[in-house]
């Protein structure tokens, strides 16, 4: 039974609107109805896999026969590809909503292919990122019209892709390199996506955003760490104060915070704290004059451990298990990287292997016990 219905029934009983017997009958009815309507996981897996393979097959078919088609046939094929799947989704919306959702998702994916194929047909020489923007606009229109979570998920993927592509396209045109703010902005955006789902707001769109954030968190964090000192000496200035990078930094930090404010309201202050931590990655970047100093090594690992602990505390405060799990994993990775980079080379071969074995066994056991205890506490607070 949905968490929202359970809370509403408890509130109505407390207010005297419903008695306990009527509330139990409503619970039983909703539980039986939802269990009968819920699709089994093999059906969902078949729909997801079928939609993916169908999209891939359409794109491969078009690519294989593209040279054999006349310009008119190409454009007709593009129009058919873009229009057929939404029509199929509309026809199956009442009898098979899950299949309708799959068709609409395939149609939105094909929209992106159609945009780029149409540009090729008419030999349009333009910035390729404009195609990504048009694709994102199409996903936005689909979400506003239908309110389906795949459109929101594609929009959440396409808009950052357009912004990043726009920067790198402009940087390539001007002969400039990429900036560390790109990856730190994506890291902050992944944290914003991860925090979209809360105990009180758990719609399908928010679940999709949280899944995207959880998947993208570690890759963005690792790349942000690897590039954190990339612009440390851009024209002899710090990357946070170089005049040409002020606006990109404002976009990279401000856009995720504005999105967090829209999604979370007053609770977005926690996202502001995460932004301070992300900015700190640039501040602990190694400097040439102190490249091998103790602070350059220890300061970064301390800051990474603070971020992992903060993610765990965030999960406890908002009763989200996935944030606790990711925070524990981030702390474990920080300890392992510190051991391999700063401890292992100072020991002998036997001592280093013995140390990593003890660290994995005892440290892993201790972290797992702590994770289970925290997750259990969060589960008890939710129930």
Secondary structure, 3 states (H helix, E strand, C coil): CCHHHHHHHHHHHHHCCCCHHHHHHHHHHHHHHHHHHCCCHHHHHHHHHHHHHHHHHHHHHHHHHCCCCCHHHHHHHHHHHHHHHHHHHHHCCCCCHHHHHHHHHHHHHHHHHHHHHHHHHCCCCCCCHHHHHHHHHHHHHHHHHHCCHHHHHHHHHHHHHHHHHHHHHHHHHHCCCCCHHHHHHHHHHHHHHHCCCCCCCCCHHHHHHHHHHHHHHHHHHHHHHHCCCCCCCECCECCCCCHHHHHHHHHHHHHHHHHHHHHHHHHHHHHHHHHHHHHHHHHCCCCHHHCCCHHHHHHHHHHHHHHHHHHHHHHHHHCCHHHHHHHHHHHHHHHHHHHHHHHHHHCCHHHHHHHHHHHHHHHHHHHHHHHHHHHHHHHHHHC
